[in-house]
Amino acid sequence: MQQSYAYPQVFMVDGNPNLNPYVQPPVWTLPTLKKRRKCDCKTVGSILILNLVLLALAWVALGTVYLIDLQKDIKEIKEDNRAKGSRAEKIIGVKNVTEPPRNLKAAAHLTGSYKNKGSNPLTWHDHLGNAFTRGVLYKDRGLIVNETGFFFIYSKIYFRAFRCELDKNLEHTVFKRTDRYHKDLILMEAKKTSYCSLNDKDWATSSYQAGIVFLSKGESLYVNVSYPKLVDSDESKTFFGLYKL
């Protein structure tokens, strides 16, 4: 007698009856968004540094060009000054100049001379060392101006000796001579007393005078002192000069 087995019922839900049970149905997945790349900070920093370096190089290049132009300008100025200086030296070296060069005002600077042996007016050097004349004539111990105008005149005398004599007053006078008057006209005058002590083995003192005066063409200036033998003739200590304003 055959035994009967009960078989469970099989139901197909939303399926295809002809579908092969051994074939796996496709699996559908939702597309995933790609993640955004993170910012590469190292690359950005490198670009920024490169830009800064290029900017610095550009400034250096501009600065170099500016320095080159500045050096050229300085060189031209120096060459121009040398040319002017050489012309001035030639002018200063000429003795007894009667007419001042164009664009150069009359001037003179005289220095002490060892030829003073107790005589007045004082004798000067007009071309030795720092001495010069320009548009002014040095003649017979005096400066003769060649044009009318206002002049700044100055005179410095350095007295010294190895013995003090209190009875001697040191006098220092600047005067002018002109055809309009029969005697010398004093322009500046200074006097010194009590300039040394009997206990001094040696002594020295100086007298300086300066001022602005009006001079006419052909007038001359001179310097007198009370004791010419006491005058130190060093050019840095004793001098006399003028220049036109």
C-alpha positions in Angstrom: 0.0 0.0 0.0 1.5 3.2 -1.1 2.0 5.9 1.5 0.9 9.3 0.5 3.0 12.2 1.5 1.6 15.6 1.8 3.6 18.2 -0.2 3.5 21.8 0.8 1.9 24.2 -1.5 4.2 26.6 -3.4 3.0 30.1 -4.2 4.7 32.5 -6.7 4.5 36.1 -5.7 5.4 38.8 -8.2 7.4 36.2 -10.1 7.7 34.7 -13.4 6.7 31.1 -13.5 9.2 30.5 -16.2 12.0 32.0 -14.3 14.9 29.8 -13.7 15.2 29.4 -10.0 19.0 29.0 -10.2 19.5 32.4 -11.9 20.0 35.2 -9.4 18.0 38.3 -10.2 20.0 41.5 -10.8 20.6 43.7 -7.8 20.0 47.4 -8.3 22.0 49.9 -6.3 21.7 53.7 -6.0 24.6 55.7 -7.5 27.0 57.1 -4.9 28.3 60.7 -5.2 32.1 61.0 -5.4 33.7 62.7 -2.5 35.1 66.1 -3.2 38.8 66.3 -3.1 40.3 67.8 -0.1 42.1 71.1 -0.7 45.9 70.5 -1.2 47.3 73.2 1.2 50.9 72.4 0.2 50.2 73.2 -3.4 48.5 76.5 -2.6 51.3 77.5 -0.3 53.9 76.7 -2.9 52.1 78.9 -5.5 51.9 81.8 -3.0 55.6 81.6 -2.1 56.5 81.5 -5.8 54.4 84.7 -6.4 56.1 86.4 -3.5 59.6 85.4 -4.8 58.8 86.7 -8.3 57.5 90.0 -6.8 60.7 90.4 -4.7 62.8 89.7 -7.8 60.9 92.4 -9.7 61.5 94.9 -6.9 65.2 94.0 -6.9 65.4 94.5 -10.7 63.7 97.9 -10.4 66.0 98.9 -7.6 69.1 97.9 -9.6 68.0 100.0 -12.6 67.4 102.9 -10.3 70.8 102.6 -8.6 72.5 102.4 -12.1 70.7 105.6 -13.2 71.6 107.3 -9.9 75.3 106.3 -10.2 75.3 107.8 -13.7 73.8 111.1 -12.4 76.4 111.2 -9.6 79.2 110.5 -12.1 78.0 113.3 -14.3 77.8 115.8 -11.4 81.3 114.9 -10.2 82.7 115.4 -13.7 81.0 118.7 -14.0 82.3 119.8 -10.6 85.9 118.7 -11.6 85.6 120.8 -14.8 84.4 123.8 -12.8 87.1 123.3 -10.2 89.9 123.1 -12.8 88.6 126.3 -14.4 88.5 128.0 -10.9 92.0 126.8 -10.2 93.3 128.4 -13.4 91.5 131.6 -12.5 92.8 131.7 -8.9 96.4 131.0 -10.1 96.5 134.1 -12.2 98.1 137.0 -10.5 96.9 140.6 -10.7 93.5 139.7 -12.2 91.8 143.0 -13.2 88.4 141.7 -14.3 86.4 139.0 -12.4 85.4 136.0 -14.5 81.8 135.8 -15.6 79.5 134.4 -12.9 82.3 134.6 -10.3 82.3 137.5 -7.8 85.4 139.3 -6.8 87.2 137.9 -3.8 90.7 137.7 -2.3 92.3 135.9 0.6 95.8 137.0 1.7 98.0 135.1 4.2 100.8 136.3 6.6 104.2 137.0 5.3 107.6 136.7 7.1 108.8 139.8 5.2 107.2 142.0 7.9 110.1 143.6 9.7 108.6 146.3 11.8 106.9 148.1 8.9 103.4 149.1 8.2 101.1 148.4 6.4 101.6 144.6 6.7 103.0 142.6 3.8 101.0 139.6 2.6 101.2 136.5 0.4 98.7 136.6 -2.5 99.3 133.3 -4.2 101.1 131.0 -1.8 99.3 128.2 0.0 95.6 129.2 0.5 96.1 132.7 -0.7 94.4 133.9 -4.0 93.0 136.9 -5.7 90.0 137.0 -8.1 88.8 140.2 -9.7 90.9 142.1 -7.1 94.5 143.4 -7.4 97.1 143.0 -4.7 99.6 145.8 -5.0 101.9 147.7 -2.7 100.6 145.7 0.4 97.0 146.5 -0.3 93.9 145.1 -2.1 92.6 147.3 -4.9 88.9 146.6 -5.9 88.0 146.8 -9.5 84.3 147.3 -9.1 81.9 149.3 -7.0 79.6 147.6 -4.4 79.3 146.2 -1.0 82.1 144.0 0.3 82.5 141.7 3.3 86.1 142.3 4.6 87.9 140.4 7.4 91.2 140.5 9.1 92.8 138.3 11.8 96.2 138.9 13.4 97.9 136.5 15.7 100.4 138.0 18.2 102.9 136.1 20.1 106.2 136.6 22.0 108.5 135.0 24.6 108.4 137.8 27.1 105.5 139.8 28.5 105.7 143.6 28.3 102.6 145.1 30.0 103.3 148.6 28.6 102.6 147.5 25.0 99.1 147.9 23.7 98.3 145.7 20.7 96.5 147.6 18.1 94.9 146.2 14.9 93.5 148.5 12.2 91.9 148.0 8.8 91.8 151.2 6.7 91.2 152.3 3.1 92.8 154.8 0.7 90.8 156.7 -1.9 91.4 159.5 -4.3 88.4 161.4 -2.8 90.3 162.0 0.5 93.8 163.1 1.3 94.3 160.8 4.3 93.6 157.1 5.2 90.1 156.3 6.4 89.8 153.8 9.3 87.2 151.1 8.7 87.8 148.8 11.7 90.0 149.2 14.7 90.7 146.9 17.8 93.0 147.4 20.8 94.1 144.9 23.4 95.6 145.4 26.9 96.4 143.0 29.7 96.9 140.2 27.3 99.7 138.6 29.3 101.2 138.2 32.7 104.7 138.9 34.0 104.9 135.3 35.1 104.4 134.0 31.6 107.5 132.8 29.8 105.7 133.2 26.5 102.2 134.3 25.5 99.9 134.5 22.5 96.7 136.3 21.6 94.6 137.0 18.5 92.6 139.9 17.2 89.8 139.4 14.6 87.7 142.0 12.8 85.0 141.7 10.1 82.3 143.9 8.6 80.5 145.0 5.5 81.6 148.2 3.8 80.8 150.0 0.6 83.8 150.4 -1.7 84.2 152.3 -5.0 86.2 151.1 -7.9 89.9 151.9 -7.4 89.8 152.1 -3.6 92.4 150.0 -1.7 92.4 148.3 1.7 95.3 147.8 4.1 96.1 146.5 7.6 98.2 148.2 10.3 99.3 146.8 13.7 101.1 148.5 16.5 104.0 145.9 16.7 104.5 144.1 13.4 107.4 142.1 14.9 105.0 140.3 17.2 102.8 139.1 14.3 102.9 135.3 13.7 102.9 134.8 10.0 101.4 131.3 9.9 98.7 131.3 7.2 96.1 129.6 9.4 96.6 132.3 12.2 97.1 135.6 10.3 95.1 136.5 7.2 93.2 139.2 5.4 90.6 139.2 2.7 87.3 140.2 1.2 84.6 139.1 -1.1 81.9 141.0 -3.0 78.3 140.6 -1.8 
